[in-house]
Amino acid sequence: MRSWIKRHWRWALPVGVVLAAVGAWLVFGFFAFQTYFQDDEVDEALPFFTAGPAPSGMAGDETTAEMADAMNKAMAELDMPMVDEVDEPMPEMEGTAAGLSADGSVEPAQPAGETRPEAVESEAAEPGGSQPEPAGPESTEPEVVEPEVVEPEPAQPEVVEPRIIVEAAGSFIDRSHPTEGSATVLGDGSGQRFLRFEDFRTDNGPDLNVYLSAAPGDAPAGDFDDDFVDLGDLKGNVGAQNYEIPAGLDLDRYSTVAIWCVRFGVVFGTAELIAG
């Protein structure tokens, strides 16, 4: 064998390099054996609900996720802060008798034809001025006081705060790989829902996706990709993470969370969602 390789080394060497490259691609590229020994850890906070209940209950007041993203993007491009505080001085008022007193407070304007008390006193002190007539005897009749009518204050509308509730939940079980943690469906009453993993851990692998499947959690592996909704790539094999559920999806039908390996057609772990 060695003598044959020595005689034909000019073309045996390139063939050997090609075979080695193909073998390396199969090991590290297609089968991705290295991923089984690496953890991809994430730690996401609770999901952000972009819409929330409409304040007035009218359809025109609803804010879609696309609208919220567009507004946030526009504010970022304009470098617009969330709180834009101002403190303007008192405006200049022209054409009125109002002004500032010596201590800086606002002095109200005098209505036309009204005489200031100081002017009345000065006129009374001048010689030749008219003296006030003495007041007559006070009346002994009691003064009738009209009862004061108090208008009731209008009732303030009750402010409804968005409240996140657990709509369904379940725990992961092992399938082809050890899998643990909880899966919870969170909603705020607006129709927007998220699937959240907590205390989650499974083995790493290539092409792992999160499915909501119509198959029960203990069904054969081939049943999970027959009738399912793909929520996207698994963000990490360890840690808390969120996945938005399509609006209007029937969770009574798609009630099983499956960690699905697309490349090899195996299910790493499942969790059956039970309505709360």
matplotlib code that plots the C-alpha trace (Angstrom):
import matplotlib.pyplot as plt

x = [0.0, 2.8, 4.7, 1.5, 1.0, 4.7, 4.3, 1.0, 1.5, 0.9, -2.9, -3.2, -2.4, -5.2, -7.7, -6.6, -7.0, -10.5, -11.6, -10.3, -12.2, -15.4, -15.0, -14.4, -17.5, -19.6, -18.3, -18.4, -20.8, -23.6, -23.6, -22.2, -21.0, -19.2, -22.6, -23.4, -20.5, -21.3, -24.0, -25.6, -27.0, -29.6, -31.4, -34.2, -36.4, -40.2, -41.7, -42.8, -46.4, -46.5, -50.2, -52.0, -55.7, -57.2, -57.7, -61.2, -62.2, -62.4, -60.7, -59.0, -57.1, -55.4, -51.6, -50.2, -46.7, -45.6, -46.9, -45.0, -41.8, -42.1, -42.7, -39.7, -37.5, -38.6, -37.9, -34.4, -33.6, -34.7, -32.8, -36.0, -36.0, -38.9, -39.4, -38.9, -39.2, -39.6, -39.7, -40.7, -40.8, -43.9, -44.8, -44.7, -48.3, -48.8, -51.9, -53.2, -52.9, -51.5, -47.9, -45.5, -45.5, -42.4, -42.1, -42.3, -45.9, -48.5, -50.6, -54.1, -55.4, -58.0, -61.4, -62.3, -64.2, -63.2, -61.5, -58.7, -59.3, -56.2, -57.8, -61.0, -59.1, -57.1, -60.2, -61.9, -58.8, -58.8, -60.5, -63.8, -64.3, -67.7, -68.0, -69.7, -73.1, -73.6, -75.2, -78.7, -79.8, -79.1, -82.1, -83.2, -84.6, -82.5, -80.7, -81.9, -79.0, -79.6, -78.3, -75.2, -75.8, -72.8, -72.5, -71.3, -67.9, -68.0, -67.0, -63.5, -63.2, -61.5, -58.1, -57.6, -54.0, -52.7, -52.3, -50.2, -51.8, -50.8, -53.1, -51.5, -48.5, -46.6, -43.3, -40.8, -40.1, -37.2, -37.6, -34.4, -32.3, -32.6, -34.9, -36.2, -37.9, -41.3, -43.2, -45.8, -48.2, -48.4, -51.1, -52.4, -55.9, -55.1, -54.7, -50.9, -49.3, -45.8, -44.4, -41.8, -39.3, -38.0, -35.3, -34.9, -32.1, -31.6, -28.7, -27.4, -27.7, -27.9, -31.1, -33.1, -36.5, -39.5, -42.7, -46.3, -47.6, -51.0, -49.5, -49.6, -46.4, -45.9, -46.6, -44.1, -41.3, -42.5, -45.9, -44.6, -43.9, -47.2, -49.4, -47.4, -46.6, -42.9, -42.1, -38.5, -35.0, -34.3, -32.5, -30.4, -30.3, -30.0, -31.9, -35.1, -36.4, -39.5, -41.3, -44.2, -47.3, -49.1, -52.3, -55.5, -53.6, -55.8, -53.8, -56.4, -55.3, -51.5, -51.0, -47.6, -44.3, -41.7, -37.9, -37.5, -34.2, -35.1, -32.0, -32.4, -36.1, -35.9, -37.6, -35.3, -38.1, -41.8, -44.1, -47.9, -49.7, -52.6, -55.0, -54.9]
y = [0.0, 2.4, 1.6, 2.2, 5.6, 6.5, 5.7, 7.7, 10.4, 13.2, 12.5, 10.5, 13.5, 15.8, 13.0, 12.5, 16.2, 16.2, 13.1, 14.7, 17.9, 16.0, 14.0, 17.2, 18.8, 15.8, 15.7, 19.5, 20.9, 18.4, 16.3, 19.2, 16.9, 19.8, 21.4, 18.6, 19.6, 23.4, 25.3, 28.3, 30.2, 33.0, 35.0, 37.1, 39.4, 39.1, 39.9, 43.4, 43.7, 46.3, 46.7, 46.3, 47.0, 49.9, 52.8, 53.7, 50.3, 51.8, 50.1, 53.3, 53.6, 50.3, 50.3, 47.5, 46.1, 47.5, 51.0, 50.8, 49.7, 52.6, 55.1, 53.9, 54.0, 57.5, 58.7, 57.1, 58.7, 62.1, 61.6, 62.3, 61.6, 59.9, 62.9, 66.3, 68.8, 72.6, 75.6, 78.7, 82.2, 84.3, 85.6, 89.3, 90.6, 93.6, 95.8, 95.1, 96.8, 93.6, 93.7, 92.6, 94.1, 95.1, 91.6, 89.9, 88.6, 89.1, 92.3, 91.9, 94.4, 97.0, 96.9, 100.1, 102.7, 101.1, 103.5, 102.3, 102.5, 104.8, 107.3, 107.4, 108.2, 111.0, 112.6, 112.5, 114.2, 117.1, 120.3, 121.0, 117.4, 115.8, 114.2, 110.8, 110.9, 109.2, 105.8, 105.4, 103.0, 99.4, 97.3, 94.9, 92.4, 89.2, 88.7, 85.8, 83.6, 81.5, 77.9, 77.3, 74.8, 72.5, 70.9, 67.2, 66.6, 64.5, 60.9, 60.2, 57.2, 54.2, 53.7, 50.0, 49.0, 46.2, 43.0, 40.0, 36.7, 33.1, 31.5, 28.0, 26.3, 23.0, 21.3, 19.8, 16.1, 14.1, 12.7, 11.9, 14.3, 15.3, 18.4, 20.3, 23.6, 25.2, 26.6, 29.3, 31.2, 34.9, 37.3, 40.8, 40.5, 42.3, 39.1, 39.3, 36.3, 35.0, 31.5, 31.8, 29.2, 29.4, 27.2, 25.7, 23.3, 20.8, 19.4, 21.6, 20.5, 21.7, 23.3, 23.2, 25.0, 25.6, 24.1, 24.2, 20.9, 19.3, 15.9, 14.9, 15.1, 11.4, 10.9, 9.2, 11.6, 11.7, 13.1, 16.4, 17.9, 16.7, 19.5, 22.3, 26.0, 27.0, 29.8, 30.1, 28.9, 27.9, 30.9, 28.9, 25.5, 27.0, 29.8, 32.0, 33.0, 34.3, 33.5, 35.4, 33.3, 34.2, 36.1, 34.0, 30.7, 28.0, 26.7, 24.1, 22.4, 23.3, 22.5, 20.8, 22.6, 20.6, 21.2, 19.9, 19.1, 20.0, 18.4, 14.9, 14.8, 14.1, 15.8, 16.7, 17.4, 18.3, 20.2, 19.9, 23.2, 23.1, 26.1, 27.9]
z = [0.0, 0.9, -2.3, -4.3, -2.6, -3.3, -7.0, -7.3, -4.7, -7.2, -7.4, -4.1, -2.0, -3.4, -3.0, 0.6, 1.3, -0.2, 1.8, 5.0, 4.3, 3.6, 6.8, 8.8, 7.3, 8.2, 11.8, 12.5, 9.9, 9.3, 12.4, 14.6, 17.3, 19.0, 19.9, 22.2, 24.5, 24.5, 26.3, 24.7, 27.8, 27.6, 30.4, 29.0, 31.1, 31.1, 27.6, 26.7, 25.6, 22.9, 22.5, 25.8, 26.2, 24.3, 26.8, 25.5, 24.1, 20.6, 17.8, 16.6, 19.9, 19.6, 19.0, 16.9, 17.4, 14.0, 15.1, 18.4, 16.7, 14.1, 16.9, 18.9, 15.8, 15.0, 18.5, 18.4, 15.1, 16.4, 19.7, 21.5, 25.2, 26.9, 29.2, 27.6, 30.5, 30.0, 32.4, 30.5, 32.2, 32.4, 28.9, 28.0, 28.0, 25.8, 25.6, 29.2, 32.5, 34.2, 35.3, 38.0, 41.5, 43.4, 45.0, 41.6, 41.9, 39.2, 39.8, 38.3, 35.9, 37.1, 35.3, 33.5, 35.7, 39.0, 41.4, 43.7, 47.4, 47.7, 45.3, 47.4, 50.6, 48.9, 47.5, 51.0, 52.6, 50.1, 51.4, 49.8, 49.1, 49.6, 53.1, 53.4, 54.8, 58.2, 58.0, 59.2, 62.0, 61.2, 60.3, 63.0, 60.5, 60.3, 57.0, 54.9, 53.8, 50.7, 51.1, 49.0, 46.2, 45.9, 42.5, 42.7, 41.1, 38.0, 38.6, 37.3, 34.9, 36.4, 34.9, 33.8, 34.3, 32.0, 34.0, 32.8, 33.6, 33.1, 30.5, 30.5, 31.8, 31.8, 32.7, 30.3, 30.2, 28.6, 25.1, 23.1, 25.4, 29.0, 29.2, 32.2, 33.2, 32.8, 29.8, 30.5, 28.2, 29.4, 28.2, 29.0, 27.7, 24.4, 22.4, 22.4, 24.1, 24.8, 25.5, 28.3, 29.4, 33.0, 34.7, 31.2, 30.3, 27.5, 25.5, 22.7, 19.1, 15.5, 14.1, 17.3, 16.9, 19.2, 18.0, 19.2, 18.1, 18.0, 19.1, 22.7, 24.7, 24.7, 21.0, 18.7, 17.5, 13.9, 15.0, 16.2, 12.8, 11.2, 12.5, 14.2, 14.4, 14.3, 16.9, 15.6, 16.5, 20.1, 21.5, 24.0, 25.5, 29.0, 30.6, 30.5, 27.1, 25.3, 22.1, 20.7, 19.9, 16.6, 17.3, 17.4, 17.6, 19.1, 22.1, 22.8, 19.6, 19.6, 23.3, 23.3, 23.3, 21.5, 21.2, 17.7, 15.9, 12.3, 10.7, 12.3, 12.9, 16.7, 19.6, 22.5, 25.1, 25.4, 27.7, 27.6, 28.2, 30.6, 30.7, 34.0]

ax = plt.figure().add_subplot(projection="3d")
ax.plot(x, y, z, "-o")
ax.set_aspect("equal")
plt.show()
